[in-house]
Amino acid sequence: MKRVDQGTQDSPGIPGTPGAAVVQSAVAAAPAVAPPARSRRLPVTREIVVLLLLLAFNLLFTQHFWSLQTFNVNLTQVVTIVIVGIGMTLVVATGGIDLSVGASMAIAGTLAPLIFLNIDGGWGIALAFVASIAAATVFGAFNGLLVTRLKVQPIVGTLVLFIAGRGIAQVIVDGNLQVFDNDAFQWIALGKIAGVPVQVFLMLALVLLFMWIVRKTLFGQYLLVTGGNERAAYLCGVPTRRVKMIAYTLCGALSGLAGLISIGINSSSDPNVTGLGIELDAIAAVAVGGNALTGGKAWIGGTLLGALIIQLMRYTLLAHGVPDAAALVVKAGIIVVAVYIQRRNRG
């Protein structure tokens, strides 16, 4: 016990220092907190089966389903949800939640056209991307400070920006709608490569990147250990505050990017509408994707599958004449079933 205490006092989390050995021991002990590697495959396999069954049903019974247009429509419907869901997965893995992602989207989506409509040329486009995503990143860091430094519960801390963030976006443009037609800016949302929207390639690139981060980097191990048992991780020298801070900051940055894609699709920016309700869709994708809302798991691929399952289920119902209101009820039922399965597996 004496050796552990000495290790935690020596720069925990910094490789090459005495505390690093203790941190490595905490990471090595992560499987005792998080589920074994073998169990990770079960939820993903189950989700893939559900997705394949939905695809098979639509191929057999839904007209014009097997077409590039239908493929693009379904994928573009989930791009922003998946991008926000990646950030949400990181936050949920720490045992937190972020209700402000929609507000961050609105802020980024409001700042971008305000910049490139007043600054011509490539510099205006570049500044619009950088400044708007940076603003969303700052608000994500603000959430992290509330949670890590002031010890505010995540659902309460992020509720602050959930309420105020959209109001900030409305104040910036005095509640006015910004309409634009800028091919350079909108390429990220409307451009295509080999007939497939650019935003789909961007989504897949982010999924692969964060899958690698979670599985192969020390931050990913810290993330799982922090969410699995924060107190034990802290006593073992894991910089839990820093890990949670990074998770909330990345969630804000990804929400800002999703906001730019959203306004690019619509060719307009309305702070009252941009990102409205996406926090619930992102949480639903995380839950249906097999990520425990209590923390300790970060399956980015599962979040992608969860978003696709929800979208394809909604498309299937609408294609067969079921009202959208009923589709929402079915989506809620899917979430309940997913949470029930998680609790049963934990039991």
Secondary structure, DSSP 8 states (H G I E B T S, - for coil): -HHHHHHHHS-TT-TTSHHHHHHHHHHHTHHHHS--GGGGHHHHHHHHHHHHHHHHHHHHHSTT-SSHHHHHHHHHHHHHHHHHHHHHHHHHHTT---TTHHHHHHHHHHHHHHHHTTS-HHHHHHHHHHHHHHHHHHHHHHHHHHHHTS---HHHHHHHHHHHHHHHHHHHTTT--EE---HHHHHHHH-EETTEEHHHHHHHHHHHHHHHHHHHSHHHHHHHHHHH-HHHHHHTT--HHHHHHHHHHHHHHHHHHHHHHHHHHHTEE-TTTTTTTHHHHHHHHHHHTT--TTSS---HHHHHHHHHHHHHHHHHHHHTT--HHHHHHHHHHHHHHHHHHHHHHH-
